[in-house]
């Protein structure tokens, strides 16, 4: 174990197959290990130096922590930063189905898909430092992330409506239930944050595809795919009516998770938490100079906007040009943006002395309470560590 630029690194040696089946020189492990955690990750063989949260409390890698670590690391050693992102998508880490391992103690859990964002940021940091970006790195990781994006679409969009689940998603105790576990009510949760992360993922992949298309116009095709998919996700985030999952609450001016019960009915889980702020992350601009370099993409984009006006009515208007004729892609356009920011910047809600609260202070006087099957589930605001053991704290 070693310190690396203020971020801990560790030589991670973990071969899952021998852990499951046992080493010939030792006794056979208990049979229930074959059905326990990481059992489906028999392919994983880690013998690599990995960045990790720290060497004391969290001496293990976490995929999305690693993605954030590489940004400051890239300012000092871009080669090491690139190797970290490349490594986590290699075949001895990434599951054959395209899933990226979440963290060492439960590879099969789900972290937010921020690796495309980190990949492009590292690429741009190195480009600024040396005047040239590593396009081979960008292209190699992009191709592996295509597999991961497909995994999300196939595994986490249960009904094929561009509304996603995800589970825990790396933020502490932001729901009334443990979203990685079986729900006490039965059914499933369609998540405002999971859907928003996927909107952001689309825009990150679109950005990389457009960068690669500058030198290889074949990438204009896949850029069109991510442009269109983002519009479908943004539209799903803002749908209203009985036939749709309504993540947006017009009365409160906020996004919430929706609980789908076995009876077929739906219930908004009105917990004011980070799940309703994540939609702000899904935003990107398209410069006219870039679009002029890529005429096929530009023409397809305009065709799609013209022929699918229903997909643009509830999201940022791409037909109205902004400063320097930029086009805006965003889940939250002006009216929703203003209403969300009003809560985020309100000291009686999300704005605290040390940053943005994970849970609104609104719940100090208005705890969220859900009763089912003789049990009570609740979310209370507490200014420090939570009294609930769920994820270790609900107002970090």
C-alpha angles and dihedrals in degrees: 000000000000143000113250115191092323092311118100119241128190136191097240112207111180125141108183100194095060089043090056099041101028134241116280089234094055138053120283113267120239113285094235088069087075089063099037135084118328091009091129091053097072090135095062115111115172119186097144144110107256134184112238138183094261141318096248116044099015108027093165135078122264116192100222094040087054090053090056093044094058093063096070091032090057090060088064106025114011092175092061091045091052092048090055093054092042091049097053090056096047120115094252089059107027114073115246087247091059101258117140112224109254103209138331099264094050115015091177096061118098129251123189111275099248099136096097089053091049093045093055093044092052089048092052094044091055091044090055092046098049105017093246133071126219100250094177089059091046093049095044095052092041091058092052091047088057086067091049093048089052090051090056093049094047099041107030104038095073097180100031092243098120091254110122140207122199111159123224096001096190102283121113120256099323097153140054090244135043096259093201092059135067109281118246088225095049118232124077143271124244104208131221090202095045090052092045093050088054090051088053090046090055092052093047091051090045090053093051093046091052091049091052091045091064088076101020114038091195086083091065087080095057090041088059090052093056093044091055094042091053091055091051091051094045090049091050090051090058103037119131131193139066095284093060140062104253108212092162117074110206094193095054097031092228143103120249138180116257122223114214109204126207088249089065094250123124132220128191111228097220098203111141100220142127090291087079094049098050091080087071089068094065101084135119138160128218116213117218091229090060093047090051089056090054107046096167092055091043092052093047091047092052092045091053093048091049096047098040106045089151089070094056102044096087100035138059109310110246093184092066110076118221132201111338087004093289119166117227125219113189141139092220116052125186104295096044092039092055093048094049093046090050088064096038093054096041114105090212089057124027107339111095134174091262102037138289117345118231088222127035118251084228087087092062089079096021110043115189109241128186122180124196137153092001094306131106123220119189145170117212128180113243123174097227134007115357124245086226118087090215104123091333102278142008102211105044 
